[in-house]
Amino acid sequence: MAGREDATDGAAGAHGRADRASWAEGLLDQLRPTGRDVRKVVAWLAASVRGTGCLLDGTGTLLAGEPVPLDGNVVADVASGRFASAALEDRGHHVRLVRVGGPHPQSARARVLAVSRPEPYDRQAAEMVTRTAGVLELLLRAHESAVAGHRLEKATAALRLAILQLLMVEDTVSARRVAAGLWPGLLDTDAARVYVVEAHRAERDRLAAECLDATGERALVVLCPAVDEHVIVVAPVETDGRHLRSLVGTRPRTFLGGSTRHSLARTATAYGQAVSALAVARFRPEGAAVYAERSHPERLMDPEALRAWSTRLLRPLDTLAHHTRAELLATTRLGLEFTAVSAAKVLGVSRNTVRARMERVEGLVGADFGSLAARAAVHLALNTQAGLDHQPAAGPAPPTGPVRFGDLLTGQALRTWARELLGRLAADARDLRGTLRTWITAGGNAERAAQLLGVHAQTVREHVRGVEPVLERQLLAAGGDLYEVVLAHLALGDLEPPALGAE
């Protein structure tokens, strides 16, 4: 008999160990990557003990599971840490409550796991409740850490964007002050290049992280607020460009555009150059281009005449307070490069503010921004001022008489460049050049150009789109590329020079 009883006890013990191993494995499954859901864990526990379970916060609010009838005072005692756990019987139901959390409670984060079942709790069922509370604590902590990490990432990204926006309006003092607290030495430089990296929007976050790694976190890396596919990089270190190129070379449909080196106060100008270079990069096998890698019309003009004309055209803005003048210039540069909506997102202001600032500049310089020729002229003046500010004058003495915009367009080098650029369109059987000229005259409006040409608006768009790869310039999106093409037409006499207030 004794031997038979020992065998029976041994079988029961083995069966108990098997049951324990079974539910332990089930609980462990809740921590696998495919699990980790608090609601599923509570549901698993309730089913395993053949009862009802729920998770409550410190105020008794249901977080997961099915409601369990409970005494509010008992819940409060467990949640506050007065008791680590409690067991009670209520109307034929046996209830276990366990605090989910550490020994030093914080009422806002206190949680209580409550499980009710008809049968009394044996040792195994009680242990399942206790162990499950530990798993829930791990999952909740992991979730809170992930949420805190996400909030930190968002706050860091917001700070980087704020720094960029301060640089865009030439407020380098405030930009350095903001950067110094989190990234000491980030803007301890007088000049930098701006790069714009383009990739599929689903890849952008990962690409931004790789840009940070590639530059050793020495650069300001910002998710562009205006274009979901763009990452903006302000890179003080010259070697950063090479590192960024290596990222582009290993990715399909990823492109890089870079500016020339500018002072930090000219970040807006550098940004426009980077976007312009990005348009060229899309047509290159290596997927990268730098603004200085091609001839630009302003480099083919008499530098002293160009400086004199730009200074004269923008002189009305010199009477404004420094911060007001900087805001107007920075906003107008971006507004001429992009849409008002995009410029507003980059600067962190409303589009109405962008339009109001640009209208004020229109009035001060006497230009009609409805004309692409006028926009090209003011864009040229703004970039000239940005490039020549703080540089000593060089070359021959300035012209004795007032320089007119048309005088800048008469140089042989400029006309040769314009003839070569627009001459590329002759190889197409369609009259791309005629369509392009009419489209520019119509202010870039395909519908108005179509009426003038007697064709469909879609035909105009297709012709302009067909021009872009031939000229290696982005036209439909406006900006510096388009203004270069406008200047080419002006230099060849295909368009009339715009009326400007200083002339």
SEKESE-229109 format. One record per residue (C-alpha): x, y, z; residue in three letters; chain. Coordinates in steps of 0.2 Angstrom, whole numbers, always signed. Example, Ala and Ser with C-alpha at 12.3 -4.5 7.8 and 13.67 -1.06 7.14 Angstrom:
BEGIN
<node <+62 -22 +39> "ala" "A">,
<node <+68 -5 +36> "ser" "A">,
This chain:
BEGIN
<node <+0 +0 +0> "met" "A">,
<node <+14 +12 +5> "ala" "A">,
<node <+22 +9 -12> "gly" "A">,
<node <+6 +12 -21> "arg" "A">,
<node <+3 +28 -12> "glu" "A">,
<node <+21 +34 -15> "asp" "A">,
<node <+18 +30 -34> "ala" "A">,
<node <+2 +40 -34> "thr" "A">,
<node <+10 +55 -25> "asp" "A">,
<node <+24 +54 -37> "gly" "A">,
<node <+12 +54 -52> "ala" "A">,
<node <+2 +68 -45> "ala" "A">,
<node <+19 +78 -42> "gly" "A">,
<node <+24 +75 -60> "ala" "A">,
<node <+7 +80 -66> "his" "A">,
<node <+8 +96 -56> "gly" "A">,
<node <+25 +100 -63> "arg" "A">,
<node <+19 +97 -80> "ala" "A">,
<node <+4 +109 -78> "asp" "A">,
<node <+16 +122 -70> "arg" "A">,
<node <+28 +120 -85> "ala" "A">,
<node <+13 +122 -97> "ser" "A">,
<node <+6 +138 -90> "trp" "A">,
<node <+24 +145 -87> "ala" "A">,
<node <+27 +142 -106> "glu" "A">,
<node <+10 +151 -110> "gly" "A">,
<node <+15 +166 -99> "leu" "A">,
<node <+32 +166 -107> "leu" "A">,
<node <+24 +167 -125> "asp" "A">,
<node <+16 +183 -120> "gln" "A">,
<node <+34 +191 -120> "leu" "A">,
<node <+38 +186 -137> "arg" "A">,
<node <+38 +199 -151> "pro" "A">,
<node <+22 +193 -158> "thr" "A">,
<node <+14 +196 -141> "gly" "A">,
<node <+18 +210 -128> "arg" "A">,
<node <+0 +216 -128> "asp" "A">,
<node <-7 +220 -110> "val" "A">,
<node <-25 +215 -115> "arg" "A">,
<node <-20 +198 -122> "lys" "A">,
<node <-10 +194 -106> "val" "A">,
<node <-25 +198 -95> "val" "A">,
<node <-36 +188 -106> "ala" "A">,
<node <-24 +174 -106> "trp" "A">,
<node <-23 +174 -87> "leu" "A">,
<node <-42 +174 -85> "ala" "A">,
<node <-44 +160 -97> "ala" "A">,
<node <-30 +150 -88> "ser" "A">,
<node <-38 +151 -71> "val" "A">,
<node <-56 +149 -78> "arg" "A">,
<node <-62 +166 -71> "gly" "A">,
<node <-63 +184 -75> "thr" "A">,
<node <-48 +197 -75> "gly" "A">,
<node <-45 +215 -77> "cys" "A">,
<node <-31 +228 -75> "leu" "A">,
<node <-36 +245 -66> "leu" "A">,
<node <-27 +261 -64> "asp" "A">,
<node <-24 +270 -48> "gly" "A">,
<node <-42 +277 -48> "thr" "A">,
<node <-50 +261 -52> "gly" "A">,
<node <-53 +265 -71> "thr" "A">,
<node <-53 +249 -82> "leu" "A">,
<node <-37 +248 -93> "leu" "A">,
<node <-39 +230 -99> "ala" "A">,
<node <-50 +215 -97> "gly" "A">,
<node <-68 +213 -91> "glu" "A">,
<node <-75 +222 -76> "pro" "A">,
<node <-74 +213 -59> "val" "A">,
<node <-85 +218 -45> "pro" "A">,
<node <-73 +225 -32> "leu" "A">,
<node <-73 +235 -16> "asp" "A">,
<node <-66 +252 -20> "gly" "A">,
<node <-58 +254 -4> "asn" "A">,
<node <-48 +238 -6> "val" "A">,
<node <-43 +243 -24> "val" "A">,
<node <-37 +260 -17> "ala" "A">,
<node <-27 +251 -3> "asp" "A">,
<node <-18 +240 -15> "val" "A">,
<node <-15 +253 -28> "ala" "A">,
<node <-8 +265 -15> "ser" "A">,
<node <+4 +252 -9> "gly" "A">,
<node <-4 +250 +8> "arg" "A">,
<node <-5 +231 +4> "phe" "A">,
<node <+5 +222 -10> "ala" "A">,
<node <-10 +211 -13> "ser" "A">,
<node <-27 +205 -6> "ala" "A">,
<node <-38 +190 -6> "ala" "A">,
<node <-56 +190 -3> "leu" "A">,
<node <-72 +181 -6> "glu" "A">,
<node <-88 +190 -12> "asp" "A">,
<node <-105 +182 -15> "arg" "A">,
<node <-97 +165 -20> "gly" "A">,
<node <-83 +172 -30> "his" "A">,
<node <-65 +171 -25> "his" "A">,
<node <-55 +187 -29> "val" "A">,
<node <-36 +191 -30> "arg" "A">,
<node <-29 +208 -31> "leu" "A">,
<node <-11 +211 -34> "val" "A">,
<node <-2 +228 -36> "arg" "A">,
<node <+7 +230 -53> "val" "A">,
<node <+22 +240 -49> "gly" "A">,
<node <+37 +243 -37> "gly" "A">,
<node <+37 +246 -18> "pro" "A">,
<node <+37 +265 -20> "his" "A">,
<node <+21 +269 -28> "pro" "A">,
<node <+17 +284 -39> "gln" "A">,
<node <-2 +286 -39> "ser" "A">,
<node <-3 +292 -57> "ala" "A">,
<node <+5 +275 -63> "arg" "A">,
<node <-2 +263 -50> "ala" "A">,
<node <-11 +248 -57> "arg" "A">,
<node <-20 +234 -49> "val" "A">,
<node <-22 +216 -57> "leu" "A">,
<node <-39 +209 -51> "ala" "A">,
<node <-45 +191 -55> "val" "A">,
<node <-61 +183 -49> "ser" "A">,
<node <-66 +164 -51> "arg" "A">,
<node <-79 +153 -43> "pro" "A">,
<node <-66 +140 -36> "glu" "A">,
<node <-54 +145 -21> "pro" "A">,
<node <-37 +148 -27> "tyr" "A">,
<node <-24 +134 -25> "asp" "A">,
<node <-6 +137 -25> "arg" "A">,
<node <-4 +136 -44> "gln" "A">,
<node <-18 +148 -48> "ala" "A">,
<node <-11 +160 -35> "ala" "A">,
<node <+6 +159 -42> "glu" "A">,
<node <-1 +162 -60> "met" "A">,
<node <-9 +178 -54> "val" "A">,
<node <+7 +184 -45> "thr" "A">,
<node <+19 +179 -60> "arg" "A">,
<node <+7 +187 -72> "thr" "A">,
<node <+7 +204 -62> "ala" "A">,
<node <+26 +204 -65> "gly" "A">,
<node <+25 +201 -83> "val" "A">,
<node <+12 +215 -84> "leu" "A">,
<node <+24 +227 -75> "glu" "A">,
<node <+38 +223 -88> "leu" "A">,
<node <+26 +226 -102> "leu" "A">,
<node <+20 +242 -95> "leu" "A">,
<node <+38 +248 -91> "arg" "A">,
<node <+43 +244 -109> "ala" "A">,
<node <+28 +253 -116> "his" "A">,
<node <+32 +269 -105> "glu" "A">,
<node <+50 +268 -110> "ser" "A">,
<node <+45 +267 -128> "ala" "A">,
<node <+33 +282 -126> "val" "A">,
<node <+46 +292 -117> "ala" "A">,
<node <+59 +288 -130> "gly" "A">,
<node <+47 +293 -144> "his" "A">,
<node <+43 +310 -135> "arg" "A">,
<node <+61 +313 -133> "leu" "A">,
<node <+64 +310 -151> "glu" "A">,
<node <+50 +322 -156> "lys" "A">,
<node <+57 +335 -144> "ala" "A">,
<node <+74 +333 -151> "thr" "A">,
<node <+67 +334 -169> "ala" "A">,
<node <+57 +350 -164> "ala" "A">,
<node <+73 +358 -157> "leu" "A">,
<node <+83 +354 -173> "arg" "A">,
<node <+69 +362 -184> "leu" "A">,
<node <+69 +377 -172> "ala" "A">,
<node <+87 +379 -175> "ile" "A">,
<node <+86 +378 -193> "leu" "A">,
<node <+71 +391 -194> "gln" "A">,
<node <+82 +403 -184> "leu" "A">,
<node <+96 +401 -196> "leu" "A">,
<node <+84 +403 -211> "met" "A">,
<node <+80 +421 -204> "val" "A">,
<node <+98 +425 -201> "glu" "A">,
<node <+96 +424 -182> "asp" "A">,
<node <+113 +415 -179> "thr" "A">,
<node <+115 +421 -161> "val" "A">,
<node <+98 +413 -155> "ser" "A">,
<node <+102 +397 -166> "ala" "A">,
<node <+119 +395 -157> "arg" "A">,
<node <+111 +398 -140> "arg" "A">,
<node <+97 +384 -143> "val" "A">,
<node <+110 +372 -150> "ala" "A">,
<node <+123 +375 -136> "ala" "A">,
<node <+112 +366 -123> "gly" "A">,
<node <+110 +350 -131> "leu" "A">,
<node <+124 +349 -145> "trp" "A">,
<node <+139 +359 -139> "pro" "A">,
<node <+150 +365 -153> "gly" "A">,
<node <+137 +361 -166> "leu" "A">,
<node <+137 +378 -173> "leu" "A">,
<node <+154 +384 -168> "asp" "A">,
<node <+158 +388 -186> "thr" "A">,
<node <+157 +403 -197> "asp" "A">,
<node <+151 +394 -213> "ala" "A">,
<node <+143 +378 -218> "ala" "A">,
<node <+136 +369 -233> "arg" "A">,
<node <+118 +364 -234> "val" "A">,
<node <+113 +347 -241> "tyr" "A">,
<node <+96 +340 -246> "val" "A">,
<node <+94 +321 -246> "val" "A">,
<node <+79 +314 -255> "glu" "A">,
<node <+72 +297 -253> "ala" "A">,
<node <+55 +288 -251> "his" "A">,
<node <+45 +295 -237> "arg" "A">,
<node <+45 +278 -228> "ala" "A">,
<node <+64 +278 -228> "glu" "A">,
<node <+66 +296 -222> "arg" "A">,
<node <+67 +293 -203> "asp" "A">,
<node <+80 +279 -205> "arg" "A">,
<node <+90 +289 -218> "leu" "A">,
<node <+90 +304 -206> "ala" "A">,
<node <+97 +293 -192> "ala" "A">,
<node <+111 +287 -205> "glu" "A">,
<node <+115 +305 -209> "cys" "A">,
<node <+118 +308 -191> "leu" "A">,
<node <+129 +293 -189> "asp" "A">,
<node <+138 +297 -206> "ala" "A">,
<node <+142 +315 -200> "thr" "A">,
<node <+147 +309 -182> "gly" "A">,
<node <+132 +320 -176> "glu" "A">,
<node <+143 +336 -180> "arg" "A">,
<node <+129 +341 -192> "ala" "A">,
<node <+112 +348 -190> "leu" "A">,
<node <+100 +335 -197> "val" "A">,
<node <+82 +340 -199> "val" "A">,
<node <+67 +332 -207> "leu" "A">,
<node <+60 +344 -219> "cys" "A">,
<node <+44 +351 -213> "pro" "A">,
<node <+38 +355 -231> "ala" "A">,
<node <+43 +340 -241> "val" "A">,
<node <+40 +323 -234> "asp" "A">,
<node <+54 +315 -244> "glu" "A">,
<node <+68 +327 -239> "his" "A">,
<node <+81 +327 -226> "val" "A">,
<node <+90 +344 -223> "ile" "A">,
<node <+108 +343 -217> "val" "A">,
<node <+118 +359 -212> "val" "A">,
<node <+136 +352 -212> "ala" "A">,
<node <+150 +363 -205> "pro" "A">,
<node <+163 +350 -209> "val" "A">,
<node <+169 +348 -227> "glu" "A">,
<node <+171 +329 -226> "thr" "A">,
<node <+153 +327 -222> "asp" "A">,
<node <+148 +329 -240> "gly" "A">,
<node <+158 +314 -245> "arg" "A">,
<node <+150 +304 -231> "his" "A">,
<node <+133 +309 -237> "leu" "A">,
<node <+137 +304 -254> "arg" "A">,
<node <+141 +286 -248> "ser" "A">,
<node <+124 +285 -241> "leu" "A">,
<node <+116 +290 -258> "val" "A">,
<node <+127 +278 -268> "gly" "A">,
<node <+120 +263 -259> "thr" "A">,
<node <+102 +266 -261> "arg" "A">,
<node <+90 +266 -276> "pro" "A">,
<node <+80 +281 -280> "arg" "A">,
<node <+89 +292 -267> "thr" "A">,
<node <+97 +308 -272> "phe" "A">,
<node <+108 +322 -264> "leu" "A">,
<node <+110 +340 -268> "gly" "A">,
<node <+123 +351 -260> "gly" "A">,
<node <+126 +370 -259> "ser" "A">,
<node <+142 +380 -260> "thr" "A">,
<node <+149 +385 -243> "arg" "A">,
<node <+140 +400 -235> "his" "A">,
<node <+140 +409 -219> "ser" "A">,
<node <+127 +403 -207> "leu" "A">,
<node <+117 +419 -209> "ala" "A">,
<node <+115 +413 -227> "arg" "A">,
<node <+107 +396 -223> "thr" "A">,
<node <+92 +401 -233> "ala" "A">,
<node <+102 +404 -249> "thr" "A">,
<node <+112 +388 -246> "ala" "A">,
<node <+96 +379 -244> "tyr" "A">,
<node <+89 +385 -261> "gly" "A">,
<node <+105 +380 -269> "gln" "A">,
<node <+104 +363 -262> "ala" "A">,
<node <+87 +360 -269> "val" "A">,
<node <+92 +367 -286> "ser" "A">,
<node <+107 +354 -286> "ala" "A">,
<node <+95 +341 -281> "leu" "A">,
<node <+85 +343 -297> "ala" "A">,
<node <+102 +340 -307> "val" "A">,
<node <+106 +325 -296> "ala" "A">,
<node <+90 +316 -302> "arg" "A">,
<node <+97 +315 -319> "phe" "A">,
<node <+114 +309 -314> "arg" "A">,
<node <+119 +291 -312> "pro" "A">,
<node <+128 +294 -296> "glu" "A">,
<node <+112 +303 -289> "gly" "A">,
<node <+122 +317 -282> "ala" "A">,
<node <+126 +335 -287> "ala" "A">,
<node <+133 +351 -280> "val" "A">,
<node <+127 +368 -285> "tyr" "A">,
<node <+145 +374 -290> "ala" "A">,
<node <+146 +360 -303> "glu" "A">,
<node <+138 +369 -317> "arg" "A">,
<node <+138 +387 -324> "ser" "A">,
<node <+126 +399 -317> "his" "A">,
<node <+121 +415 -326> "pro" "A">,
<node <+126 +427 -312> "glu" "A">,
<node <+144 +421 -313> "arg" "A">,
<node <+144 +426 -331> "leu" "A">,
<node <+139 +444 -327> "met" "A">,
<node <+150 +459 -323> "asp" "A">,
<node <+152 +456 -304> "pro" "A">,
<node <+154 +475 -300> "glu" "A">,
<node <+139 +480 -311> "ala" "A">,
<node <+129 +466 -303> "leu" "A">,
<node <+133 +471 -285> "arg" "A">,
<node <+129 +489 -289> "ala" "A">,
<node <+112 +485 -297> "trp" "A">,
<node <+108 +473 -283> "ser" "A">,
<node <+112 +485 -269> "thr" "A">,
<node <+102 +499 -278> "arg" "A">,
<node <+87 +488 -281> "leu" "A">,
<node <+86 +482 -263> "leu" "A">,
<node <+91 +498 -255> "arg" "A">,
<node <+73 +502 -249> "pro" "A">,
<node <+75 +488 -237> "leu" "A">,
<node <+90 +495 -229> "asp" "A">,
<node <+79 +508 -220> "thr" "A">,
<node <+70 +494 -210> "leu" "A">,
<node <+76 +487 -193> "ala" "A">,
<node <+89 +474 -194> "his" "A">,
<node <+77 +459 -188> "his" "A">,
<node <+63 +465 -199> "thr" "A">,
<node <+74 +466 -215> "arg" "A">,
<node <+82 +449 -211> "ala" "A">,
<node <+64 +442 -210> "glu" "A">,
<node <+58 +450 -226> "leu" "A">,
<node <+74 +444 -236> "leu" "A">,
<node <+74 +427 -229> "ala" "A">,
<node <+55 +424 -232> "thr" "A">,
<node <+56 +431 -250> "thr" "A">,
<node <+71 +420 -254> "arg" "A">,
<node <+61 +405 -249> "leu" "A">,
<node <+45 +411 -256> "gly" "A">,
<node <+53 +414 -273> "leu" "A">,
<node <+61 +396 -272> "glu" "A">,
<node <+45 +387 -266> "phe" "A">,
<node <+27 +389 -264> "thr" "A">,
<node <+20 +400 -250> "ala" "A">,
<node <+14 +384 -241> "val" "A">,
<node <+31 +376 -242> "ser" "A">,
<node <+40 +392 -237> "ala" "A">,
<node <+28 +394 -222> "ala" "A">,
<node <+32 +376 -216> "lys" "A">,
<node <+51 +378 -217> "val" "A">,
<node <+50 +395 -207> "leu" "A">,
<node <+37 +389 -195> "gly" "A">,
<node <+25 +403 -199> "val" "A">,
<node <+8 +404 -208> "ser" "A">,
<node <+7 +405 -227> "arg" "A">,
<node <-3 +422 -225> "asn" "A">,
<node <+13 +429 -216> "thr" "A">,
<node <+24 +423 -230> "val" "A">,
<node <+12 +431 -243> "arg" "A">,
<node <+11 +447 -232> "ala" "A">,
<node <+30 +449 -231> "arg" "A">,
<node <+33 +445 -249> "met" "A">,
<node <+19 +459 -254> "glu" "A">,
<node <+29 +471 -243> "arg" "A">,
<node <+45 +467 -252> "val" "A">,
<node <+36 +469 -269> "glu" "A">,
<node <+30 +486 -264> "gly" "A">,
<node <+48 +491 -258> "leu" "A">,
<node <+57 +486 -273> "val" "A">,
<node <+43 +490 -286> "gly" "A">,
<node <+42 +472 -293> "ala" "A">,
<node <+27 +462 -298> "asp" "A">,
<node <+29 +444 -292> "phe" "A">,
<node <+16 +439 -304> "gly" "A">,
<node <+29 +440 -318> "ser" "A">,
<node <+42 +426 -318> "leu" "A">,
<node <+54 +439 -326> "ala" "A">,
<node <+52 +450 -311> "ala" "A">,
<node <+54 +436 -299> "arg" "A">,
<node <+70 +430 -308> "ala" "A">,
<node <+77 +448 -306> "ala" "A">,
<node <+73 +449 -288> "val" "A">,
<node <+79 +432 -285> "his" "A">,
<node <+96 +437 -294> "leu" "A">,
<node <+97 +452 -283> "ala" "A">,
<node <+94 +443 -267> "leu" "A">,
<node <+107 +429 -271> "asn" "A">,
<node <+120 +442 -276> "thr" "A">,
<node <+118 +451 -260> "gln" "A">,
<node <+119 +435 -250> "ala" "A">,
<node <+135 +430 -259> "gly" "A">,
<node <+144 +447 -259> "leu" "A">,
<node <+139 +453 -241> "asp" "A">,
<node <+154 +454 -230> "his" "A">,
<node <+166 +452 -245> "gln" "A">,
<node <+178 +466 -250> "pro" "A">,
<node <+175 +473 -267> "ala" "A">,
<node <+187 +467 -281> "ala" "A">,
<node <+190 +470 -299> "gly" "A">,
<node <+187 +486 -309> "pro" "A">,
<node <+179 +501 -301> "ala" "A">,
<node <+160 +501 -300> "pro" "A">,
<node <+151 +509 -315> "pro" "A">,
<node <+149 +528 -314> "thr" "A">,
<node <+131 +528 -320> "gly" "A">,
<node <+116 +518 -313> "pro" "A">,
<node <+116 +500 -319> "val" "A">,
<node <+99 +494 -326> "arg" "A">,
<node <+94 +476 -326> "phe" "A">,
<node <+95 +475 -345> "gly" "A">,
<node <+113 +481 -344> "asp" "A">,
<node <+117 +465 -335> "leu" "A">,
<node <+111 +454 -349> "leu" "A">,
<node <+121 +461 -363> "thr" "A">,
<node <+138 +452 -360> "gly" "A">,
<node <+144 +440 -373> "gln" "A">,
<node <+148 +426 -361> "ala" "A">,
<node <+130 +426 -354> "leu" "A">,
<node <+123 +426 -371> "arg" "A">,
<node <+134 +412 -377> "thr" "A">,
<node <+128 +402 -361> "trp" "A">,
<node <+110 +406 -365> "ala" "A">,
<node <+111 +401 -383> "arg" "A">,
<node <+119 +384 -378> "glu" "A">,
<node <+107 +381 -365> "leu" "A">,
<node <+91 +384 -375> "leu" "A">,
<node <+99 +377 -391> "gly" "A">,
<node <+97 +360 -383> "arg" "A">,
<node <+79 +360 -386> "leu" "A">,
<node <+81 +361 -405> "ala" "A">,
<node <+84 +342 -406> "ala" "A">,
<node <+65 +339 -402> "asp" "A">,
<node <+53 +339 -416> "ala" "A">,
<node <+40 +348 -405> "arg" "A">,
<node <+42 +366 -402> "asp" "A">,
<node <+47 +365 -384> "leu" "A">,
<node <+56 +381 -384> "arg" "A">,
<node <+40 +391 -391> "gly" "A">,
<node <+30 +382 -378> "thr" "A">,
<node <+42 +386 -364> "leu" "A">,
<node <+43 +404 -369> "arg" "A">,
<node <+24 +406 -369> "thr" "A">,
<node <+22 +397 -353> "trp" "A">,
<node <+35 +409 -345> "ile" "A">,
<node <+26 +424 -352> "thr" "A">,
<node <+10 +417 -344> "ala" "A">,
<node <+18 +417 -327> "gly" "A">,
<node <+20 +398 -327> "gly" "A">,
<node <+1 +395 -329> "asn" "A">,
<node <-2 +380 -340> "ala" "A">,
<node <-20 +385 -343> "glu" "A">,
<node <-16 +403 -349> "arg" "A">,
<node <-2 +397 -360> "ala" "A">,
<node <-13 +384 -368> "ala" "A">,
<node <-26 +398 -372> "gln" "A">,
<node <-12 +408 -380> "leu" "A">,
<node <-5 +393 -390> "leu" "A">,
<node <-22 +386 -395> "gly" "A">,
<node <-18 +369 -387> "val" "A">,
<node <-23 +359 -372> "his" "A">,
<node <-16 +363 -355> "ala" "A">,
<node <-10 +345 -353> "gln" "A">,
<node <+0 +347 -369> "thr" "A">,
<node <+9 +363 -361> "val" "A">,
<node <+13 +353 -345> "arg" "A">,
<node <+20 +338 -355> "glu" "A">,
<node <+31 +350 -365> "his" "A">,
<node <+38 +359 -350> "val" "A">,
<node <+40 +342 -342> "arg" "A">,
<node <+50 +336 -357> "gly" "A">,
<node <+61 +351 -356> "val" "A">,
<node <+67 +347 -338> "glu" "A">,
<node <+79 +332 -342> "pro" "A">,
<node <+85 +341 -358> "val" "A">,
<node <+90 +357 -348> "leu" "A">,
<node <+94 +347 -332> "glu" "A">,
<node <+83 +359 -322> "arg" "A">,
<node <+67 +358 -313> "gln" "A">,
<node <+54 +370 -320> "leu" "A">,
<node <+37 +365 -314> "leu" "A">,
<node <+41 +367 -296> "ala" "A">,
<node <+48 +385 -299> "ala" "A">,
<node <+63 +391 -290> "gly" "A">,
<node <+81 +394 -295> "gly" "A">,
<node <+81 +382 -309> "asp" "A">,
<node <+67 +391 -318> "leu" "A">,
<node <+74 +408 -315> "tyr" "A">,
<node <+90 +403 -324> "glu" "A">,
<node <+80 +398 -339> "val" "A">,
<node <+70 +414 -338> "val" "A">,
<node <+87 +424 -338> "leu" "A">,
<node <+92 +414 -353> "ala" "A">,
<node <+77 +420 -362> "his" "A">,
<node <+80 +438 -356> "leu" "A">,
<node <+98 +437 -362> "ala" "A">,
<node <+93 +432 -379> "leu" "A">,
<node <+79 +445 -381> "gly" "A">,
<node <+65 +431 -381> "asp" "A">,
<node <+57 +440 -366> "leu" "A">,
<node <+56 +459 -361> "glu" "A">,
<node <+65 +464 -346> "pro" "A">,
<node <+53 +467 -331> "pro" "A">,
<node <+48 +484 -324> "ala" "A">,
<node <+57 +487 -308> "leu" "A">,
<node <+55 +501 -295> "gly" "A">,
<node <+74 +506 -295> "ala" "A">,
<node <+74 +509 -314> "glu" "A">,
